[in-house]
């Protein structure tokens, strides 16, 4: 498939930044040597990556006081002098992430400094997905893994490097519960059989897809009486349609994050982890991770079963 001008520019940016920016070059080289483990569950997989440089994100302090005490690293005036990027749609800046999880890892902040909030920027998420089909574009809610909750941004990772990218169609077909079906849009859910409660939307209509996502977010807000529900979102575009996966969340971090001694696991699940790629900055945590711990971590941070059943009932009723 012929690459678009934008895709060519993105790949050139990644190459240029790795050549000229020592930090980025060293971290992408280190990623090539990162240890990876695969945990085989029945019908799907979870990957674990030992990535020491991600300690900044996994252990980031995201409370209001800590955010107020530091300069926003996504604003142009505060970015490293080596950082280069270019505009997308006049609203976003496409940057390389110098602390990569993926072989190609982008950070895509809004040009303006505004808080992390998904509802007004859903069109941007879908536009980026369509414009960059090599990437899965993802959003972390302000209390769901975003290390810069004060500045709205997306990220992009090489498509196919999160297990969910490769599995979602098959597992939804096999275990999914239908909630809504039109000529152009399908909505199904997956539950604890997949360890994570999720909502999967597929559509070839941007307008219909936006309407469905907005209404689901509205139902989540109503249940929680909040402006921004706890959520992670993955979005990909392929074969003229979008696949958007919503992960409603229960809490930001599992109890293992706050434990002490040998019980501690420094993990802060965000979109990537919900997508089946668990990032462990510390070697001791990577080494002790097992099937039981993975299931327990996902159980804690994913929306609880009772609340998920209520949300599903509301979606069936109102869509």
N, C-alpha and C positions, 0 to 999 in steps of 0.2 A: 504494500500500500504506500502510495506517495505521501510523504510527510508535508504538512502545511508549513507556511512561512514561520508561524509561531513555534511549532514543534522544533524546527531547525534552529531558531533563535534560542530556545530553551536549552537544547543540547550543546550549542556553542557556548552559552553562558556557563554551563556546568564544567565544560572542558577548560574554558578560560580561567574560571575561578580556581580550579584545582591546580592549574599551572602557576598562577600568580599569587595565590593566597596560601601561605605556608600552613596555617592552622587547618584550613579546609583540606589541603593536599594530604597532610599527615593523618587526619581523621578518616578520610576516604580510603587511604592505604590501610589503616588499622582495621577498617570494616572488612576488608578483603580477608583478614585473618581472624575475624571474630568467630568464637566458638558457637555452634548451633546444635541444639538437641531437638529431636522430634518425638512428641508423645502421641502415640496412636490410640485414639479412642475408637469405639465401634462406629465406623462410618464417617469419621472426620479426624482432623489432626490439630494439635496445638504445637507451635514452635516456640522455643526459648532461645534468646540471643544474649550472650554475655557481651555487654557494650559499656565499658567503664566511663566513656566520655558522656554518657547520658545521665550521669549522676546529677548534673545541673538541673535537668528537667525532673527526674524522679523525686529528688529531694527538695525541689523548689518551694520556697515559702510564698504562698499565694493569698495570704490574709491581707486585708485592706491596709494595715499599718506597714507591712513589709513592702507592698506595692508602692505605697506613697513615698517610701524612703529611697527608692531607686529610680534612675532614669529609664524611660521606656526604650528598650533595645530594638523595637520595631519602627520607631520614628526615625526619619532620615537623618536628622542631626545627631543622633546617638549611635548610629551604626558604625561598625569598624571602618577605618579608612579604606581597607581592601575590598569592602563589600561593593559589588556591582549588581545592577538589576535593570529591569525595564518595565514599562507600564503595560497593563492589560485593561482594556476598555476604559482607560482614563481614570479608573477608580482604585485599582489594585497595583501593587508592585511585585513582580516575580523575582524572588531571590533564591539563591542556593542556601540550604541549611548546612552550616559548617560542622554540625554535630549529627552526622547522618545515621539513620536506621536502615535506609534503603540505598541501593547502588546509585539511584538518582533521587534526591530528596530536596523538595522545594518548600520554602515558606512564602506565603502570599498574603501580606498584610494590606488592609485598606490604607489608602494614602493618608486619610484623615485619622487623627487619634480619637477613636471612639471605643466604648467598652465592648467586650466580647458578648455578642448577642446575635443569635442566628436568624430570627424571623425577618428582619429587614433585608437580609443579605442572601436569602435562599436563591434568588435569581442568579447572583454571582457564583454560587456553588455549582449550579447546573450549567452555567455558561463555561466555567472553567473545566468542568468534566467533559463537555462536548469539544472544547477547543484543544484539550490535552488528553486524547484517548489512550496514550501510553501510561497515564498515571491514574491512580485512585486518589481522588481529592477528599480530604477529611476535615472535620470540624470537631474540636473539643470544647465542650461547655466550660464556663468559667470555674465551675466546681467539679469538673470531670477531666482533669489532666492538662488544661491550658496553663502554661507557665507564664503567659502574658495575658491575664484576664482583663487587663485595662485597655487592650488594643485589639479590635476585631481582626482576625486573620484565619486563613485556611492553611493547610499543608498538602503537599502532594508527594506520593511515594510510587515507585515503580510498580505497575500493576502486575499482580501474580506473586508478589513476595509476602503478602499476608495470606494465610490459608483460606480465609473467607472469600478472597477473590476467586479462588479456584473451585471452592466447594458450594458457594451459596445457591447456585441454580439447582444442583443435585439434591442438596439437603432440604431445600424448600419444596422441591417436587416430591421428595420422599416423605417428609415429616410435617410439612407446612400445613397450617390451618387457614383456609380461605376466609377473608373478612370482606372483601369487596372485589367486584369484577365488572369492568366495562369493556367496550370494544378496544380501547387503547391502553387501559391501566389495570394492573392487578395488584392486590395487597394481600399478603399472607404473613402469618406469624410463626415463629419457632420458639419453643419453650425449653425447659430444663433438659430435654433430651440432647440439646446442643450446648448445655452448660449455661448459656446466656439467653435471656428472653430478648427477642428482637422482632422488629417489624420490617418486612422487605417489600418495597414498592418497585414495580417495573412498569415503564410507560414509554411510548413514543410521542407523547403530547406534553410539552413543557408546561402549558397552561393548566392542564388537568392534574399533572403531577404536583405542581406548586400548590394548587388548591387543596389537594389531599394532604400534603405535608403540613400546610398551615392549619388545617382543621384538626389534624392529629395533635399538633403542638398545642393548639387551643384547648383540646380536651385534657391534655397533660397539665396545662396551667390551671385549669379549672379544678382538677383533682388536688393539686398541691397549693393552689392559691398563690402562685408565684408568677413573676414576669418571664423568667427563663427557666424552663424545666431542666432537670439534670439529664443531660443527653450527650451522646457521641453519635456522629453521622459519617457514613462512608458513601461516596457517590462515584459511579463509574459510567462511562458511555461506550457502547459497543454495538455494532450491527443496528445502528439507527435507533437505539433506545437507551434510556437511563436505567440503571439499577441503583436504588438508594436504600441503604440499610440504616435504620434507626435503632439505637441501643438506649432505651430508657434506663436511668441509673437510680440506685438507692443511696449510695454513698461514694465519697471521693476515693477513699483508700481503705483497704481491709485492715483488720485488727493486727495482722502480722507486721504492718508498717510501723505501728506504734509499740510493738512488743520490745522486750530487751533481751540481751544475750542471744543464745542459740535459737530462740523462738522468732527473732526478728527477720523479716524479709523486706528489703527496701524495694518495694514495687508500688507504683502509683498508676493504676490502669487508666489508659486513655483510649482513643480510637484504635490505635495500633494493637494494643493488648486485647481490646474487645474484638478485633479482627483476627485474633488467634496467634499473634506474634508477641510473646511476653518478653519484655526487655528487662534484663537484670544487670545493673551496673556493677554489683559486687560478685566476685567469683564464688564466695561461700554460699550466697543465695542461689546462684545458678546451679551449683553442685547438689544442693539438697532439694531442689524442686522435684516434685513427683506428681503422679496423677491425682492423688488425694488432695494435695495442697492446691493444685490448679483448680480443681472442682470447688474447693472451699473458698478460694479467692473470688472466683466468678460468682458464686452464690451470694457472697456478701455485697459485692458492688453492683450487681445487676438488680433491676427492679424486682421486688419480691413477687412470688407467684400470685398471691391474693390480689395485690394491686394491679398486676398485669391482667388478670382475668377481668377485673372491673373495667380496665381501659379497653380491652378487646370488646366487651359488651357495648361500651359507649360508641366505639368506632362502628360496629355493626349497625347500631341504632341510627347514627347520625350521618354516615356517608352514603 
